[in-house]
Amino acid sequence: MKVYQFVLFIILTGCIAFGHAQEQSDEEAREVVIMINDSSTSIDEDVFVVVEQMPEFPGGDEAMYKYIADTISYPEKAKKLGLQGRVFVTFVVERDGSINQARILRGIGGGCDEEALRVVQDMPKWKPGIQRGKPVRVQYNLPIKFTLSAPNDKEKCEEG
């Protein structure tokens, strides 16, 4: 019953869950499948939000954090303005693992939004999400945190 209440809450409020879905048994996962679907798409084009096996960056989360840290650079404008915060990027992991439809859900400006989007769009192919044994399209939300340590210290960008 709680699972149905959770699904109803998501649908009614229009919220998109951030982060990873908790691992569930196959039966529970089938009950919690949420899809983004408009009438103009076929079932092959459905975009899932929660699936039995969520998409995974090659090498897992730690490899993704390392990729982000190694690839991202703190924009000069943001440094000069002292801008810090999280940029939320949403994207679709396609059936072949490629990244598509990346966009900013919530940004902080100063060039940080564009930089976060660039890093996500340049990611290598992921391991795709799986539903009922088949690869499916899955929407994924990723917060990227921009932090300045001190006024003239080295800047820091990280996932989370």
ChimeraX commands (.cxc) that place a marker at each C-alpha (Angstrom):
marker #1 position 0.00,0.00,0.00 radius 0.5
marker #1 position 2.86,2.42,0.81 radius 0.5
marker #1 position 4.31,1.80,-2.65 radius 0.5
marker #1 position 1.03,2.87,-4.28 radius 0.5
marker #1 position 0.85,5.96,-2.06 radius 0.5
marker #1 position 4.39,6.89,-3.07 radius 0.5
marker #1 position 3.59,6.52,-6.78 radius 0.5
marker #1 position 0.41,8.56,-6.36 radius 0.5
marker #1 position 2.34,11.28,-4.49 radius 0.5
marker #1 position 4.92,11.49,-7.32 radius 0.5
marker #1 position 2.24,11.72,-10.00 radius 0.5
marker #1 position 0.10,14.29,-8.17 radius 0.5
marker #1 position 2.92,16.64,-7.23 radius 0.5
marker #1 position 4.86,16.28,-10.48 radius 0.5
marker #1 position 8.10,15.81,-8.55 radius 0.5
marker #1 position 11.08,14.01,-10.05 radius 0.5
marker #1 position 12.95,11.84,-7.59 radius 0.5
marker #1 position 16.64,12.81,-7.25 radius 0.5
marker #1 position 19.40,10.29,-6.70 radius 0.5
marker #1 position 19.42,6.56,-6.96 radius 0.5
marker #1 position 16.40,4.33,-6.41 radius 0.5
marker #1 position 16.77,1.80,-3.64 radius 0.5
marker #1 position 17.37,-1.76,-4.74 radius 0.5
marker #1 position 14.14,-3.73,-4.74 radius 0.5
marker #1 position 13.03,-7.24,-5.50 radius 0.5
marker #1 position 11.79,-7.85,-9.05 radius 0.5
marker #1 position 8.18,-7.97,-7.91 radius 0.5
marker #1 position 8.40,-4.67,-5.99 radius 0.5
marker #1 position 10.22,-2.97,-8.87 radius 0.5
marker #1 position 7.45,-3.88,-11.31 radius 0.5
marker #1 position 4.93,-2.22,-8.98 radius 0.5
marker #1 position 6.94,1.01,-8.79 radius 0.5
marker #1 position 7.69,1.49,-12.49 radius 0.5
marker #1 position 7.07,5.11,-13.42 radius 0.5
marker #1 position 7.25,6.21,-17.03 radius 0.5
marker #1 position 7.26,9.54,-18.75 radius 0.5
marker #1 position 4.98,9.05,-21.70 radius 0.5
marker #1 position 3.08,11.33,-23.98 radius 0.5
marker #1 position 0.51,10.14,-26.46 radius 0.5
marker #1 position 2.81,10.74,-29.44 radius 0.5
marker #1 position 5.42,8.16,-28.37 radius 0.5
marker #1 position 5.37,4.43,-28.91 radius 0.5
marker #1 position 6.13,2.03,-26.09 radius 0.5
marker #1 position 9.69,1.67,-27.45 radius 0.5
marker #1 position 10.23,5.38,-26.83 radius 0.5
marker #1 position 9.00,5.44,-23.21 radius 0.5
marker #1 position 11.37,7.04,-20.72 radius 0.5
marker #1 position 11.41,5.32,-17.33 radius 0.5
marker #1 position 12.23,7.06,-14.05 radius 0.5
marker #1 position 12.52,3.93,-11.89 radius 0.5
marker #1 position 13.49,0.52,-13.28 radius 0.5
marker #1 position 14.57,-2.83,-11.91 radius 0.5
marker #1 position 18.22,-2.06,-12.62 radius 0.5
marker #1 position 19.15,1.63,-12.82 radius 0.5
marker #1 position 21.71,2.84,-15.39 radius 0.5
marker #1 position 25.32,2.89,-14.21 radius 0.5
marker #1 position 28.33,4.97,-15.19 radius 0.5
marker #1 position 31.19,2.69,-16.37 radius 0.5
marker #1 position 33.08,1.70,-13.23 radius 0.5
marker #1 position 30.28,2.80,-10.87 radius 0.5
marker #1 position 29.67,5.91,-8.79 radius 0.5
marker #1 position 33.28,6.36,-7.68 radius 0.5
marker #1 position 34.44,6.35,-11.30 radius 0.5
marker #1 position 31.74,8.93,-12.11 radius 0.5
marker #1 position 32.90,11.20,-9.26 radius 0.5
marker #1 position 36.48,10.92,-10.53 radius 0.5
marker #1 position 35.40,11.66,-14.10 radius 0.5
marker #1 position 33.51,14.77,-12.97 radius 0.5
marker #1 position 36.41,16.00,-10.80 radius 0.5
marker #1 position 38.94,15.43,-13.60 radius 0.5
marker #1 position 36.80,16.92,-16.38 radius 0.5
marker #1 position 35.04,19.90,-14.86 radius 0.5
marker #1 position 36.57,23.32,-14.40 radius 0.5
marker #1 position 35.25,26.11,-12.20 radius 0.5
marker #1 position 34.14,28.99,-14.46 radius 0.5
marker #1 position 36.13,32.22,-14.00 radius 0.5
marker #1 position 32.96,34.31,-13.79 radius 0.5
marker #1 position 31.61,32.14,-10.95 radius 0.5
marker #1 position 34.95,32.39,-9.11 radius 0.5
marker #1 position 34.98,36.19,-9.42 radius 0.5
marker #1 position 31.39,36.42,-8.18 radius 0.5
marker #1 position 31.97,33.86,-5.42 radius 0.5
marker #1 position 29.12,31.68,-6.72 radius 0.5
marker #1 position 28.73,28.29,-5.08 radius 0.5
marker #1 position 26.00,25.69,-5.00 radius 0.5
marker #1 position 24.53,22.69,-6.76 radius 0.5
marker #1 position 23.60,22.48,-10.41 radius 0.5
marker #1 position 20.98,19.79,-11.09 radius 0.5
marker #1 position 21.31,18.18,-14.51 radius 0.5
marker #1 position 18.74,15.76,-15.90 radius 0.5
marker #1 position 19.36,13.51,-18.88 radius 0.5
marker #1 position 18.19,10.32,-20.52 radius 0.5
marker #1 position 20.41,7.25,-20.58 radius 0.5
marker #1 position 19.45,5.59,-23.87 radius 0.5
marker #1 position 19.13,1.85,-24.51 radius 0.5
marker #1 position 22.67,1.85,-25.95 radius 0.5
marker #1 position 24.05,3.73,-22.90 radius 0.5
marker #1 position 24.49,7.07,-24.66 radius 0.5
marker #1 position 23.46,10.34,-23.00 radius 0.5
marker #1 position 20.64,12.31,-24.61 radius 0.5
marker #1 position 18.31,15.23,-23.79 radius 0.5
marker #1 position 20.61,16.70,-21.13 radius 0.5
marker #1 position 19.29,19.93,-19.60 radius 0.5
marker #1 position 19.53,21.97,-16.42 radius 0.5
marker #1 position 16.78,21.43,-13.85 radius 0.5
marker #1 position 18.14,24.05,-11.46 radius 0.5
marker #1 position 21.25,26.11,-11.89 radius 0.5
marker #1 position 23.33,28.73,-10.11 radius 0.5
marker #1 position 24.57,30.81,-13.06 radius 0.5
marker #1 position 28.00,32.30,-13.60 radius 0.5
marker #1 position 28.83,29.68,-16.22 radius 0.5
marker #1 position 28.43,26.77,-13.78 radius 0.5
marker #1 position 25.25,25.56,-15.48 radius 0.5
marker #1 position 26.91,25.42,-18.90 radius 0.5
marker #1 position 29.99,23.70,-17.48 radius 0.5
marker #1 position 27.92,21.02,-15.69 radius 0.5
marker #1 position 25.93,20.44,-18.88 radius 0.5
marker #1 position 29.13,20.15,-20.95 radius 0.5
marker #1 position 30.59,17.54,-18.60 radius 0.5
marker #1 position 27.40,15.45,-18.66 radius 0.5
marker #1 position 27.07,15.63,-22.45 radius 0.5
marker #1 position 30.69,14.49,-22.84 radius 0.5
marker #1 position 30.29,11.44,-20.56 radius 0.5
marker #1 position 31.20,8.03,-21.97 radius 0.5
marker #1 position 28.42,5.52,-22.63 radius 0.5
marker #1 position 26.75,4.16,-19.49 radius 0.5
marker #1 position 25.54,0.66,-18.72 radius 0.5
marker #1 position 21.84,1.09,-19.65 radius 0.5
marker #1 position 18.89,0.63,-17.31 radius 0.5
marker #1 position 17.11,-2.74,-17.43 radius 0.5
marker #1 position 13.39,-3.41,-17.13 radius 0.5
marker #1 position 12.01,-6.95,-17.49 radius 0.5
marker #1 position 15.33,-8.12,-18.87 radius 0.5
marker #1 position 15.54,-5.53,-21.65 radius 0.5
marker #1 position 17.53,-2.28,-21.89 radius 0.5
marker #1 position 15.25,0.76,-21.63 radius 0.5
marker #1 position 15.53,4.54,-21.73 radius 0.5
marker #1 position 15.87,5.99,-18.21 radius 0.5
marker #1 position 15.79,9.58,-17.00 radius 0.5
marker #1 position 18.61,10.27,-14.56 radius 0.5
marker #1 position 19.14,13.32,-12.34 radius 0.5
marker #1 position 22.61,14.33,-11.23 radius 0.5
marker #1 position 23.49,17.11,-8.78 radius 0.5
marker #1 position 26.94,18.64,-9.34 radius 0.5
marker #1 position 28.27,20.74,-6.47 radius 0.5
marker #1 position 30.48,23.78,-7.08 radius 0.5
marker #1 position 32.42,24.88,-3.97 radius 0.5
marker #1 position 35.07,27.53,-3.41 radius 0.5
marker #1 position 37.27,26.58,-0.43 radius 0.5
marker #1 position 38.55,30.05,0.42 radius 0.5
marker #1 position 38.94,33.32,-1.53 radius 0.5
marker #1 position 42.23,32.40,-3.28 radius 0.5
marker #1 position 42.30,28.64,-2.67 radius 0.5
marker #1 position 41.91,26.05,-5.39 radius 0.5
marker #1 position 38.29,25.61,-6.47 radius 0.5
marker #1 position 36.42,22.36,-6.10 radius 0.5
marker #1 position 33.69,20.75,-8.19 radius 0.5
marker #1 position 32.11,17.46,-7.23 radius 0.5
marker #1 position 29.06,15.31,-7.63 radius 0.5
marker #1 position 26.51,15.54,-4.87 radius 0.5
marker link #1:1,2 radius 0.2
marker link #1:2,3 radius 0.2
marker link #1:3,4 radius 0.2
marker link #1:4,5 radius 0.2
marker link #1:5,6 radius 0.2
marker link #1:6,7 radius 0.2
marker link #1:7,8 radius 0.2
marker link #1:8,9 radius 0.2
marker link #1:9,10 radius 0.2
marker link #1:10,11 radius 0.2
marker link #1:11,12 radius 0.2
marker link #1:12,13 radius 0.2
marker link #1:13,14 radius 0.2
marker link #1:14,15 radius 0.2
marker link #1:15,16 radius 0.2
marker link #1:16,17 radius 0.2
marker link #1:17,18 radius 0.2
marker link #1:18,19 radius 0.2
marker link #1:19,20 radius 0.2
marker link #1:20,21 radius 0.2
marker link #1:21,22 radius 0.2
marker link #1:22,23 radius 0.2
marker link #1:23,24 radius 0.2
marker link #1:24,25 radius 0.2
marker link #1:25,26 radius 0.2
marker link #1:26,27 radius 0.2
marker link #1:27,28 radius 0.2
marker link #1:28,29 radius 0.2
marker link #1:29,30 radius 0.2
marker link #1:30,31 radius 0.2
marker link #1:31,32 radius 0.2
marker link #1:32,33 radius 0.2
marker link #1:33,34 radius 0.2
marker link #1:34,35 radius 0.2
marker link #1:35,36 radius 0.2
marker link #1:36,37 radius 0.2
marker link #1:37,38 radius 0.2
marker link #1:38,39 radius 0.2
marker link #1:39,40 radius 0.2
marker link #1:40,41 radius 0.2
marker link #1:41,42 radius 0.2
marker link #1:42,43 radius 0.2
marker link #1:43,44 radius 0.2
marker link #1:44,45 radius 0.2
marker link #1:45,46 radius 0.2
marker link #1:46,47 radius 0.2
marker link #1:47,48 radius 0.2
marker link #1:48,49 radius 0.2
marker link #1:49,50 radius 0.2
marker link #1:50,51 radius 0.2
marker link #1:51,52 radius 0.2
marker link #1:52,53 radius 0.2
marker link #1:53,54 radius 0.2
marker link #1:54,55 radius 0.2
marker link #1:55,56 radius 0.2
marker link #1:56,57 radius 0.2
marker link #1:57,58 radius 0.2
marker link #1:58,59 radius 0.2
marker link #1:59,60 radius 0.2
marker link #1:60,61 radius 0.2
marker link #1:61,62 radius 0.2
marker link #1:62,63 radius 0.2
marker link #1:63,64 radius 0.2
marker link #1:64,65 radius 0.2
marker link #1:65,66 radius 0.2
marker link #1:66,67 radius 0.2
marker link #1:67,68 radius 0.2
marker link #1:68,69 radius 0.2
marker link #1:69,70 radius 0.2
marker link #1:70,71 radius 0.2
marker link #1:71,72 radius 0.2
marker link #1:72,73 radius 0.2
marker link #1:73,74 radius 0.2
marker link #1:74,75 radius 0.2
marker link #1:75,76 radius 0.2
marker link #1:76,77 radius 0.2
marker link #1:77,78 radius 0.2
marker link #1:78,79 radius 0.2
marker link #1:79,80 radius 0.2
marker link #1:80,81 radius 0.2
marker link #1:81,82 radius 0.2
marker link #1:82,83 radius 0.2
marker link #1:83,84 radius 0.2
marker link #1:84,85 radius 0.2
marker link #1:85,86 radius 0.2
marker link #1:86,87 radius 0.2
marker link #1:87,88 radius 0.2
marker link #1:88,89 radius 0.2
marker link #1:89,90 radius 0.2
marker link #1:90,91 radius 0.2
marker link #1:91,92 radius 0.2
marker link #1:92,93 radius 0.2
marker link #1:93,94 radius 0.2
marker link #1:94,95 radius 0.2
marker link #1:95,96 radius 0.2
marker link #1:96,97 radius 0.2
marker link #1:97,98 radius 0.2
marker link #1:98,99 radius 0.2
marker link #1:99,100 radius 0.2
marker link #1:100,101 radius 0.2
marker link #1:101,102 radius 0.2
marker link #1:102,103 radius 0.2
marker link #1:103,104 radius 0.2
marker link #1:104,105 radius 0.2
marker link #1:105,106 radius 0.2
marker link #1:106,107 radius 0.2
marker link #1:107,108 radius 0.2
marker link #1:108,109 radius 0.2
marker link #1:109,110 radius 0.2
marker link #1:110,111 radius 0.2
marker link #1:111,112 radius 0.2
marker link #1:112,113 radius 0.2
marker link #1:113,114 radius 0.2
marker link #1:114,115 radius 0.2
marker link #1:115,116 radius 0.2
marker link #1:116,117 radius 0.2
marker link #1:117,118 radius 0.2
marker link #1:118,119 radius 0.2
marker link #1:119,120 radius 0.2
marker link #1:120,121 radius 0.2
marker link #1:121,122 radius 0.2
marker link #1:122,123 radius 0.2
marker link #1:123,124 radius 0.2
marker link #1:124,125 radius 0.2
marker link #1:125,126 radius 0.2
marker link #1:126,127 radius 0.2
marker link #1:127,128 radius 0.2
marker link #1:128,129 radius 0.2
marker link #1:129,130 radius 0.2
marker link #1:130,131 radius 0.2
marker link #1:131,132 radius 0.2
marker link #1:132,133 radius 0.2
marker link #1:133,134 radius 0.2
marker link #1:134,135 radius 0.2
marker link #1:135,136 radius 0.2
marker link #1:136,137 radius 0.2
marker link #1:137,138 radius 0.2
marker link #1:138,139 radius 0.2
marker link #1:139,140 radius 0.2
marker link #1:140,141 radius 0.2
marker link #1:141,142 radius 0.2
marker link #1:142,143 radius 0.2
marker link #1:143,144 radius 0.2
marker link #1:144,145 radius 0.2
marker link #1:145,146 radius 0.2
marker link #1:146,147 radius 0.2
marker link #1:147,148 radius 0.2
marker link #1:148,149 radius 0.2
marker link #1:149,150 radius 0.2
marker link #1:150,151 radius 0.2
marker link #1:151,152 radius 0.2
marker link #1:152,153 radius 0.2
marker link #1:153,154 radius 0.2
marker link #1:154,155 radius 0.2
marker link #1:155,156 radius 0.2
marker link #1:156,157 radius 0.2
marker link #1:157,158 radius 0.2
marker link #1:158,159 radius 0.2
marker link #1:159,160 radius 0.2
view
